[in-house]
Amino acid sequence: MALSGLDIFKHLPKTNCKDCGVPTCLAFAMKVAAGQATLADCPHVSEAGKAALSEAGAPPQQLVKIGAGDKALEIGQETVLYRHDERFHRPAIVAVRVSTAMDAAALQERCKKAAAVNFERMGSKLAVGMVLVDDEAGDAAKFAEAAKTAAASSGKALALRSASADSLKAAGTALKADKPLLWAADGAAEAAIPVAKELALPLCLEAPGFDDVLPLAEKARAAGLKELVLSPGALPASGTLEFLTQTRRAAIQKKFRPVGYPVAALARGEDAMQAVIDACWFVLKYAGIVVVDTVEPQHLLGILATRQDIYTNPQVPVKVEPGLHPVGDPGKDAPVLVTTNFALSYYSVESEVEASRVPAFILSVDTEGTSVLTAWAADKFNAATITAALKGSGVEARLGHKKLVLPGLVAVLRAGVEDESGWKAVVGPKEASGIGSFLKNQWKP
């Protein structure tokens, strides 16, 4: 169990030197106990004190690294139970499952489809991060060969799931340089511990419940394994959610180290859409890895978008680069639409301009990532800031007119912008959904 602030204080120098940025050693000890600081912040703590307090100074959840090179991924080391308390730090890995029950050609094609899944949403790239190779055939040689094929065809990090420690050793040895996750399924966890230690690879311990996985995790810790992942296996969604919640609460709230590891969940709904819904729930409720049995883009997009939403930092506005952004191939008669650099505002405008098929320029004004009305109310979106953005963009040299389009919600800025910039300001629609009709029927240079 975690040490209290007073337990930590006993091992500090007690000089109140303030070199840690905190007024007293006792206050610093309380911050360490609450997970708001680490022992590394104190430059004077002794080596003996560090050794005694290493558990208290460590994050409540272990960091696990999977994959190597440009395929490397990190999960774990989360510090809060609820996102609004701070934020979730490391996005869940979305993994596509392949199986040794498939023939080689089908497995290779599925891996290529997984690699091809790539979306852009709100300025971020969304993609599958991992391929899980499932040893359904129970053949160690075939499993190792399938793992090699998956690694070559997908270009992704790998998880190798098998109920046989021998199969895990064969595949893990073949791909050791790629640092795959060894996933011990169906009672193979205990036998897989020495294999993971020998190969120095991360290990996923699969057991159907909290009480079942706890002794396995303690044995793995005793064997010296640090990079562990826990999994409830292919339970119904309700059981998986219970497992996810129990382990996260025990790690974060109780500082219970034996289950302070990320969790991998298998989304196995009755049909594809139910599996997608289950996967979204698992992403929202603390899963570090979510495995799905589909490579269809329309299924994966919902999971990836859910992940993007929950792992976006709620304390920092999502911004785009301010400045001039061409959409299509705008010429001298193209309209200039003005908006803020709040990502939702910008991409709402951009998507409607693209849908209209009318080439245009979008002038994104730096409002520190706030929306049109919010920025206007804070006096960050005004005649002066719009004029400064306009002049700094160089758009005048690319046009045969001096006319810009303001958002309809801030029509009050029209006269000020015209006086400040010398451009004619046209009031556009209040909502982005009206941009297409406006550009086709009302815009004139």
N, C-alpha and C positions, 0 to 999 in steps of 0.2 A: 504493500500500500504506500501511497505518497506520504512524504514527511510534512509535518506542519511547519508554519513559519518559525515557531520557537525552536523546533528541532534544527532547522537550517541555521538559525541565528547562533546556535552553540558552536558552529564550525567556522564562523566568520571572524575576521580580525578584531572587530568591535572598536575600530578607531574613528568611525564616523567621518572618514576622510572626504566623502562626497565625490570621489573619483568615478564612481559608478553612475553619477547623475542623480542620486537619491540622497536626501538629507542625512539619514542615519542608517546604520547597518540593520537595525530591526525593520525599518521600512523596506529596505532592499530584500530582506529575507521573506517578508510578507508578499512582495511582488513575485519572487521566485516561486513561492508556494502556490500562488494564483496562476502561474504560467505566463505572467506578464514580463518576465525577465529571465535571463539564464545566468549561470555561475560565471560564464565567460565575461559578463559585464563588470565583474569585480576583479581588478588587476592584482589584488593583494591576497586573495584566498590561497592557502597552502595546498600543496599536492595531496597531503593527507585529507584535508578538508574536501578537495575535489573528489577524491576517491569515495569518501563517505557520503557525499551528496550527489553523486553522479545520477542516481535515480531521480532525485528531486529536480535536477537541472535539465533532465531530458524531456522532450515533448511527450505528451500523453499517448501519441500514436507513432509507431515506427515508420520511418521513410523507407520505401522499397523501390529499388531501381531494376527495371526490366529492359532487356535489349541493350544493344551496343551501338556506338557511333551515331549516325543520324537517325537510327531507329530507337534510340534510348528513350524510355518513358519513366516517369516518377509518379508514384501514388503514395498516399498516407501523409503522416505528419500534420493531420488536421488538428485544430485546437479548440473548436467550438461545436456545440450541438445544434445551434440555430444560426443561420447565416447572418441575421441582423445583429447578432452579438459582435461579430467582426466581419468575417467572410470565409468562404470555403476556398482553399488555396490550389489544390491540384485536381484538375478535371478528371472525372471518371474515364477510364479507357473503355471505348466501345469495341468489342471484339466479335468477329464473325467466326462461327463454328464450321469446321470441315471434319470429315471422318474417314478413317481407314476402310470403312465399309464402301466408300465410293471407289470407282475405278480411277486410275491415275489421271486420265484425261479430264474427268468431271471434277476431280479435286483441284487440278491445275486451273481449270476455267473458273471455278468458284473463287479461287484466290485472286485471279486477275480481276474479276468483277469487284471484289472487295477493295483492291488497290485503286480501282477507277472511281470509286465513290468520292466525290469532291464537290463541296458546295461552298458558295460565298454568301454569308449572311451578316448584315450589319458590319461589313468591312472585315470580318474574320473568316478564315478558312476552316471548314468543317470536314473531317475525314475520319474513316475507320482507323484505329490505332494498332490493332492487334488481330492475329488469326489464331484461333484455338484449334489444335489438332487433337481429335478425340480417338483414342485407341479402341474403337468398337470391335475390331477384328481380333484383338488379343494376341497379335503376332509382333514380337519385338523387332524383327528385321523389317517387316512391312511398315511398322510405326516409324522407325528411323528413316526409312526412305520417304514416307509421306511427309515427315517433318522437313526433310531437305527440299522436297518439291514445294512445300508451302513457303519456305523461306525464300527460295529463288523466284517463285511466281508472284508473291505478294509484295515483297520489299518491306514487310511489316515485322514488328516484334512478334514473338511466338509464345504461346502457352501450350504445354504438352501434357495432356490429361490422359491418365491411364490408371487402371486398377492393379497394375503389375509394376513392382519396383524394378524388375529386370528390364521391362520395356522403357521405363523412365530413364534408366541408366544408359541403355543403348542409344536412345534418341538424344538425351542430354549430352552424352559424350560426342556424338556426331556434330552437334551444333553448339558446343560449349563456348566457342568464341563469340557467338551471337547472344549469349546470356539469356536463354529462354527461361520462362517460369515453369518449373516442374510442378504439375498439379496431380497430387495423389488422390485418386478417387476410390470409392467403394471399399474402404477398409485398408487401403494400401499406405495410409499416412505414416504409420509407425515404421514400416519397413523402408519407406522412402527417406526417412531422416538421415541415415548414414550416407545414402546416395547423394543427397543435396549437399551434405557436408564435404564429401569427397570431391564433388565437381565444383564446389563453391558457387552454387546457383540458388536463386530464390526458390522457395518452396511454398506451395499452396496446400494447406491441410484441410481436407474435406470431411465433415462429419455432420449429421443431420440436426444437431441442436447445440445450444450453448454449453450444456453440461457434458456433451460428448466431445466437443472440440477443445475444451479447457485442459484436460490431462494431456492431450496431444501437443498443445502449444507449450505446456510446461516441460514436456520431454524434449521438444525441439530447442527450447531456450537452454535447458540443462546441457544439451549436446553442443551448445555454442552457436546455434543458428540465430542470426539476427534478422535477416530479410525473410519474413514470413507473411503469408496472406492466408486468411481464413475463408472458408466457404461452407454454406449449408448444403451444397449439392443441388440436385434437381427437386427441391421441395415445391409444393404449391406456393403461389405468390404470398399468401398470408403467412406461411411459415418462414419464407425468406425475409419478409419485412420484419417479422418478430426478431429473427436472428440479427439482422442489420441494426435494429434499434437497440437490442440488448447489448451487443458488443460495443457500439458507439457510446452509449450511456455509461457503461462500466469503465471504458477507457477515459472518457472526457470528464465525467462528473466524479467518478470514484477514484480515478488515477490507478485503475487496476491493470497493472502491466501485462499479466499473462494473456489478455485479449486486446492489448493496445496495438492492433495491426489492421491494415485495410482488409476489406471483405470483397470477395469475388462472387457474383450472383449469376445464375443461369436463368434466362428468361425463356420459359417453355409453356406458352399459353396453349389453349385448345385450338386456336387457329392463329394465323400470322398477325392479325390485328390485335388480338388479345395479348400475344407475346410482346408486341410493340408497346401496348399500354403497361404491361408488367415491367418492361425494361425502363420505361419512363419513371415509374414509381421507384424502381431500384436506384436510378440515378438521383432522384430527389431525396431519397432516404438513405444516403450515406455509402452506397456501393462504390468501391474503388475500381472494379472491373465489372462490366456488364456484358455477358455473352449472349448473342442472338443467333438464331438459326435461319437467317435470311440475308440475302445480298441485294434485295430489291431497293433501289434508291428511295422510292416513295415510303418505304418502311423505315429506313435508316435516318431519313431527314428529320422525322419527328423526334427520334431519340437524341440526335445530335443537337437539334435546336433546343430541346429541354435541357440538355447539359450546358449549352451556352448560356441559357437564361439563369440557371441556378448558380453557375460559377462566375457570373459577372459580378464584379465588386460593387455592392449596393452603395458604398460610401464614395464612389468616384464616378462622375458623369461619363457616359460613353461618348467619346468625341471622334470626329473625323478631322483630317488636316484642313485648316482654313485655307481659303484661296479659290482660284478659278478651276472648275472641273468641267471639261467638255463631255457632253453625252452625244454619241453618234459622231458625225463629222460636220460640226456647225460651220457655216459660212458667214459672209458679211451681213446677211439679213437675219441671223439667228437671234432668238430672244435671250435675254440675260435674266434668270430668275434668282432672286435674292432670298437666302435663308440663313439660319444659324449653323454652327458646327456641332450641334447636338445630333448624335448619330441617328436617332429615330426620325428627327425632322428631316435631315439631309436625305436619308435613304427612302423616306416616303416620297419626297420630291423626285429623287432620281428614278425610282421605279415607275412613277407615273409618266415622266418624260420619256423613258425608254418605251413604255407601252404605247405612247402616242405616236411614236416613230417620227417625231419632229425634232431634228437636231437642235441642240440648245446648249447654252452655257449655264452652269449653276455657280453662283457666287456665294461661297460659304464664309460668313462673317465670324470672326473669333469672339464668341460670347462665353468662353470657358466651359463649353459643353452644356449650356442651358438652352431650353426651348424658346420659341419665338416670343410667346407672351411673358414667360418668366424673365427672359433677357430684356425685353422692353420695360417691364416693371422695375427691373434693377438698373435701368439706364445703361445697359450694355449693348443694346440693339437700338441705335438711334441714328440721326442724320449724320453725325460726325463719324461713328464707327463704320457705317455703311459706305460713306464717301471715302474714308481711308482705305477700306478693303477694295473698293472700286478702282481707286488710283493705283494702289499697289499691285493689282492683278495684271495690269497691262492689256486688259480686254479692249480698250478703246482702239488700239492699233489693229485689232483683228476684226473690227466691225465697220460697217458703212453707215451706222446710225448711232445715236446717243439716247437710247431708251432702255429702261430697266423695268422689271416686274416685281412689285412688292407683295408680300403675303397680305391677303385681304384682312386678316385680324389686326394688322397694324396700319390700316389705311390712314390713320392720323399722322403718320410720318411723311406722307406724300409731299406736302409743301416744303417741309424742312429739308428733305433730301434734294428736291429740285433746287432750292436756294443754295444749299451747301455744295452740291456736286456740279450743277450746271446741266445735268441730264434731265430728261423728261421721265417722270415716274408714273407707271401705270399700276393701278391696283388690281391684283390678281384674285383668284378665288380664295375663300377662307379656309377651305380644306384641300388637302393634296389630291383627293379624289376628283376634284374639278379641274385639275391642270390639263388633262388631255383635251377636254372639250374647249377649254380656254385657248389652248395653242392652235387648235384646228379651226376654230370659228371666230375668235376675237383678236388674236395677235396680228398686228401689222407693224412692220419696221418704220 
